[in-house]
Amino acid sequence: MLEVSIIKCLMDNYSYLIKDKETNLVGVVDPSEFKPVDVEISRTYKKLDFILNTHHHFDHIGGNTDLKKKYNSKIIASTYDEKRIPDIDIKKKDGDFFSIGKTNFKVVHIPGHTLGHICFFSKQSKVLFVGDTLFSLGCGRIFEGTFEQMFESLEKIKNLPKDTMIYCGHEYTDNNGKFCISIDKKNEKLKDRIKEVQIKRKRNQPTLPVSLGQELDTNIFLRCDDKKIKNNIKMKTSSELEIFTKLRNLKDKF
């Protein structure tokens, strides 16, 4: 079993401290900065065996160097980012597997936000560390890839088990919800999700993790085949990719 702790970093980033309970091996996913991660490690496990990076953006690797130096950690990252993430120890590509103790992970290449972006999926622990490709009630901006790449990456995520718990790179859920409801006004499940998010944010609590099942019901970027959404943006006969492209462009201006 995997134990996951959320660490708030920078303005709205989340890093995730993970421990395999059987072996006590410890990792951190996307350490944005050294200090808050180091504070949490010092408070809890007193060691860090692995650093996992989903992509090369500095707000996801900013703590790498100092954490590796202090704890002699091994960095696990994308083969596609080997020239953009310094000091990678273990390079992984799409479909590769690795283990942290008894917890097995599959690497899935999900380009769009960046070309080398990957996510880490553990079927046995029912967790997905997805970086900046999927957000709760949203998806990442397209910086290096194409709309088609991002759409296909989201399709890969949609096909995972619905009880998978999703851990995203940022706390964007409140604003994402405002955009979703502007398009999908009659979605009662979305309204309930927005109320839940508002309560958590008033208490300064993370809105993550969230199940894939919830996202499939409420995240319009995962519902580009929905006739209601197509009707609402006046694109009844458009393809799913065309719907996604329109939604992403609308969100960029929202």
N, C-alpha and C positions, 0 to 999 in steps of 0.2 A: 504493500500500500504506500501511497505517496502523500506526504504532508505538504501543504502549500500555504505559505504566508505572503501577504501582499505588503510591499514596501513602497511608500509614496516617495517619488523623486521629482526634482525640478519643479515645474509649475503644475503639470497634470500627467506626468508619466507614472507608470507602475512597473516595478521590477518584482520578480517572484522568487522567493527563497523556497527551495524544494528539498525534501529529505525522504530518502527511501527508508521506511521504518524498520525493515528487517536488517539492513546492513549499516544504517546510520551514515551512508554516503550523502553528501550535501551538494547541491548546485544552486546557481542563481540564473534566472532567465532575464536577459537584457538589462544589465546593471547600468542605469543611466549615469550614475555618479557614484563615487567611492564612499563618501561619508555615511549616508543613510543606510547603505547596504552593510557597511562595516559595523555600524552601531547595532544593527539587528543581529548580525552574526555573533558579535561579542556578547550580546544579551542571551543568545540561544545556544547555538551549536559549537561555537568556538573554532570552527574550521570551515573551509570551502574547497571541495574537491573539483568541481566543474563550473565553468562559465558557459552558458548557452546563449548564442546570439541569433536572432531571427534575420537581421539585415544590418547593413553597414552604417546607417545614420548615427551621428555622434550621440544623440539622445538615447541610444540603445546600447552603445559600447563605451560610453564615457568613463565608466569605472573599471573597465577591463584591466588596464595596465597596472594600476595600483593594487587591485584585488589579487591579480595573479602574482605580483611581486610579494605581497604580504603573506598569502596563503599557499603559494606554489600550486595554484589551480591549473587545470587543463582547459583550454578554450575549445569549444565545439562550435563550428560555424559552417557556413555554406562553402562548398568548393567554388561556387560561382563568385564568391566574394573574397577569395584568398588574397587578392592584391589590394583589397580595400579595408580589410579588418586585420590589424597587425597581430603577429604572434599566434596565429591559429595552430593548435596542436593536433586537432582531430577534424579533418575535412569530410563533410557529408554532402551527398547529392540526392536528388529525388529518388525515393524508394529505398534508401539505405535505412538500416536499423542500428541502434546502439542501446546500451543499458546503463542505468545508474543503479547499481546494486541489483535488486530483483525487479526493478521497474524498467520495462522495455518501451522504447520510443521508436516511432517511424518518422522519418524526415519526408516532408512533402514540399516540393518546389511550387511556390505560389507567387509568380511574378506579377507585376502591375504597378504597385507602389514603388518598388525598385526591381531591377532585373534579377537580382540574386536572392530575393526574399524567400525564406523557407519558414515552415512551421514545424512544431514538435508535437506529435500525437501519440498518446499512450492509450491504447484500447483497453488494457486491463484496469488502468486507473481512471479511465473515462475523462481525460483532460486533454485540452488542446491549447498550446501556447502559440498564439497566432500573430503576434507583433502588430503591425500596422496595416494588415490586409483587410481584416474584418474588425469592425467595432460594434459594440452593442447598439443596435438601431442604426448602424451606418457602415461605411467601408472607407478604406484609405484613399487619399488623393493619389492620382496617377502622376508620378514624377518622371520615371524613366521608361516605364512600359507603355503598353497600349490599352485602350478600352477593352479590346478583345482578350488580351492576356488577363486583365483584372477580372473580367466576367468569367473566364474559364477557371481562374483560381477560386473564385467564390463558388462555382459549380462543384469543384472538388470538395470544398468544405461542406456544402449542402448534402453530399452523399455519405457523410460520416454518421454514426449512430446519433439519434436525436437526444439521447441522454448525456451526450458529451458536454462537459462543462468548459466554457470558453473563457480564456484569460487573454485580454487584449492589452495593447501597449499604452493606452491613454484613457483618461476619464473624460469621455466626450458624450456620454449617454444622454444627458439632459438636453443639450442643443440638438443632438441627432433626433431625439424624440420630437422636438418642435418641427423639424423638417418633415419627418415621417407623417405626422398628423396633418400637416398642411396638404399632403397628397392623398392620404388614406383616412379621411375624416370620420368614417363610420365604423372603423375597426375597433370593436369593444375590447379585444385583448390588448390592442395597442394603448387604448385609454387607460386600462388597468396598469399596464407596464409603466406608463408615464407617471401615474400617481405614486407607484412604488418607488420610482426613481427620485421623484421630488421629495418624498419622505426621507430617503436615505441621504440625499444631498444636504437637506436641512440639518441632518445630524452629523454631517461631514463624514459619512460612511461611503465606502466604495460601492458602486453599482454592479460590480463584478465579483465572482464569475456569474455567467448567465448560461442557461442550457441552450444548445443548438435548437431544440424544439421550440423554445420561446422565441428565438430569433426568426425561425421559419414562419412563425405566426405573425410577427410584428415588424420585422426589418424589411422595408420595401426593396432594398437592394438584393434581397434573396427571393423576391416575389415578382420577378419581371415577366412571369408567365400568367400573372393574375389579371383576369379580364377587367376587374374593377379598377385596378391601377392604370391599365391601358386606357380605359374609358376616361378616367379622371385627368389624364394628361393629353387626351384627344389623339391617341395613337393606337386605335383599335386593331389595325391590321399590321402593325409593325412587329418585327422580330424581337426576341428577348434581348439580343445584343443592342438593338436600336433603343429599346426601352431603357436598358441599363445606361447607355451613353447619355440619353436625355436626362435621366435622374441624376447622374453624376455631375453633369454640366449645371443643372439647376441647383444642386447642393453647393457647388463651388461659388455660386453667386448669392447663396442664402444668407 
